[in-house]
Amino acid sequence: MLHLRLIVPADRTDEVVRTVEKTVGTTHLVVLPGVARVPAGDVVLVDVAREAGDTLLGELRALGLDADGSIAVENIDLSLSRRAEEAEEEAPGEGADAVLWEHLTEATHEESTLSVTFLAFLVLATMIAACGVVLDNAILIVGAMAVGPEFGPLAGISTALVQRAPRLAARSLIALVAGFVVAMALTTGFGVLMDAFGLFHKDMLERARPNTDFIWKPDMFSFVVALLAGVAGTLSLTSAKSGALVGVAISVTTVPAAANAAVALGYGDIDQMWGSTEQLLLNLAGIVVAGTLTLLLQKFLWARQRGRALRRP
């Protein structure tokens, strides 16, 4: 179940209430006249089944409530109510399969913005990975994968393609490209500095590295794993199971590949630099392709599921 808190201009409250009441899957409707101050208006509280949430949010936005009032949405972790159970049964489809497109767009917007924090995490992750590839340390590689924030912009690109949102696509692409360029440039400098202190050596990068050689030797498995990770990551976002994103992060070699390319560039090792760059691009492309196809399939299947449910007598 979702909980909606609406601030409604007084002259539109009746229309909003009628919209809520006609939406199958709503319950616990409360109207508090005149209690809102900024912006001024009435407060409407309602719980709605997740599978009906996207439809209701779309209708509320069509009424201009997002511009003249407020729409706040929260997940309800526990609701002990027979009426809530009935509302979920009445709503067409299954809540686990429902995609809240408004929530997905907002979440990817926040995660795909080029910010100081985003850059800091990506730079730190790439530097940790640089230590991992030079030391041939798999633990550091896994840690760097978990720290990297690059899945946000990748999910933003997929969402933008499905929703036809050019601004979100541009913002995500800028964050992704600029983020990796800055991270790789700073990591190249980091590698040179570590070499000056005697902590990195060229022979450490070029020796046999059984734990990390795969990073600069891409093959079809690299693309296959990226596709699978893209599907899993997208499902974790649309089903609100964000814990799965950690598993997604440590299954693809985007950050380690960027780190290996940066260190190799500092030492003039062109073969490793190009191999790592190819690995990076294969992973990025695989995640975007898989994420886009997953969202398209979810959209199609959900429309069919809702259509069958609504046609039932």
Secondary structure, DSSP 8 states (H G I E B T S, - for coil): -EEEEEEE-GGGHHHHHHHHHHSTTEEEEEEEEEEEETTEEEEEEEEE-HHHHHHHHHHHHHTTHHHHSEEEEEE-S----HHHHHHHHHSSS-GGG---HHHHHHHHHHHTS--HHHHHHHHHHHHHHHHHHHHT-HHHHHHHHHH--THHHHHHHHHHHHHT-HHHHHHHHHHHHHHHHHHHHHHHHHHHHHHHTTS--HHHHHS--TTTGGGGS--HHHHHHHHHHHHHHHHHHHTT-TTHHHHHHTTS-HHHHHHHHHHHHHHT-HHHHHHHHHHHHHHHHHHHHHHHHHHHHHHHHHHHHHHHHHH--
